[in-house]
Amino acid sequence: MNLTTRTSADGKALTIQIKGKFDFNLVQSFRQAYAQIDSSTNKVIVDLRETDYMDSSALGMLLNMKKTLEDKVTVFEITNCQPQLKKILQISRFDKKFDIS
């Protein structure tokens, strides 16, 4: 599977890790990754450490996640971006909506 999730020990953070390509093929599994989010979770981290490709559908998935969860979650982070992915996110102005590192 190209997508894994884990919740922090205190239940306050959900991490979604993408491996390989972040594209349209992950729509269902990405949506399922945050669909059952716990009410105590206030932070979502999308870890792109092992992601080597991202397309416009990935950007749409990130925006849909934020729109769906913004009433419950206060912090959205995109972490461990490869330089080429960080550039795509910055050009798309995602740095205004997400904390990116």
Sequence and secondary structure as in RCSB ss.txt:
>XXXX:A:sequence
MNLTTRTSADGKALTIQIKGKFDFNLVQSFRQAYAQIDSSTNKVIVDLRETDYMDSSALGMLLNMKKTLEDKVTV
FEITNCQPQLKKILQISRFDKKFDIS
>XXXX:A:secstr
  EEEEE TTS EEEEEEEEEESGGGHHHHHHHHHT  TT  EEEEEEEEEEEE HHHHHHHHHHHHHHTTT SE
EEEES  HHHHHHHHHTTGGGTSEE 
